[in-house]
Amino acid sequence: GGGGGGGERCVKVLVRLPSGGQLVRRFRLSDPLSNVFDYVESDVETVSNLSIDDSSSYRLMMNYPKKTFTRADSVTQHLTFQSAGLTGRQEALFLQIVAAEGEEGEEG
């Protein structure tokens, strides 16, 4: 087998921030979805602006189909961009700050 030389398909991910800004990065479809969390948390400006202390303080929402991703989910379910459904040439994720404890009303 082999060959192709980096012919692996990529997805350009736009992470839209509550502030109206966005982070853009390309990932391979076979990359773990947790890479996008690593990327968000490596952006010092974003982390300080949004006061993200760790990956449990935010989640990434997909508009269509409607999905919500957390780092915990992506790790425990071994999600890749492919298996998470982020398979278009370009995909947008909306960063949502998770409310402090006590706000959550539902299990699941």
N, C-alpha and C positions, 0 to 999 in steps of 0.2 A: 504493500500500500504506500502511503506517504504522498509527497508531492504537493503541488498547490502553492507552496511558498508564501504563507501569509494570506492565502486566498480566503481565509475564514471570514464569514460575514460579521459585520459590525453593526451596532446600533448607536445612533447619536442620541444621548439622553439629555434632555433639558430638565433641570430641576428648578421649578419656579418657586421663588421664595415669597413669604408673606409680605416682604418689603416691596415687592414688585420687581426685584432683580431676578437674575437666573444664573445658574451654574450649568455649563455645557461641557460634556465630555463624551468621548467615544469609548465603548466597551465591546468586547467580543461577546457573541451570543452565548458562548460556552463559559464565560466568566461567572463566578458566583455573584448573585445579586447583592451580597453584602459589600461588594466593592464600591457600590454607589454610596453606601453609608460611610465607608472609609473616606471616600472622596469629599462628601459633604463636611465630615468632621475634620478633614485636613485643611479646610479653607478657614483660616484664622479669622478673617473678617466676618464671615457668615456666622461662625460659632459665637463670636463676641456680640454681634448685632442681635442675634436671636436668643442669646443666653442659653445655648444648648450645652448642658453639662455632660450629657452622654447620650447614647443612641436611644435610650428609652424615653427621652424627653421630646421626641418628634417621630413622625411617621411619614411615609411617602404614599400619596394617593394617586391612583390612576383613574382618569375620567371615564374612559370607555375601553374595554368593559370596566365597570366600577370595581376597583380592587383597592385594598389598603395593604401596604407592606411595612413591616417593622423588621429591624435587624434580627430580633429573636426568631421571628417566623422564617426569615430567609435562611438563617443558620440551621434551625431545627428541621426545616423541610428540605434542606440542601437545594434551595432554589438557585437556578441560573437565570440569566436574562431570558433565555429561550423558554424554560419551563414556567417562568412567571408570566409569559405572554408578551414580553417586550421585544417583539420580533420585527417591528417595522423598521424602515430606514431611520426614522426619527420618532422618538417617543417622549412625551411630556409627563413628568411626575410633579405633583404639587406637594411641597413640604408643609406639613401641618404640625404645629406645636401641640403636644399632648397636654391637656389640662392636668393640674395637680390632682393628687389622690382625692377621692371623694366626689369627683365630677362624673366618673364612669357609672352608667346606670345598667349596663348589660354585660352578661358573660358571653364568652364565645371565642 
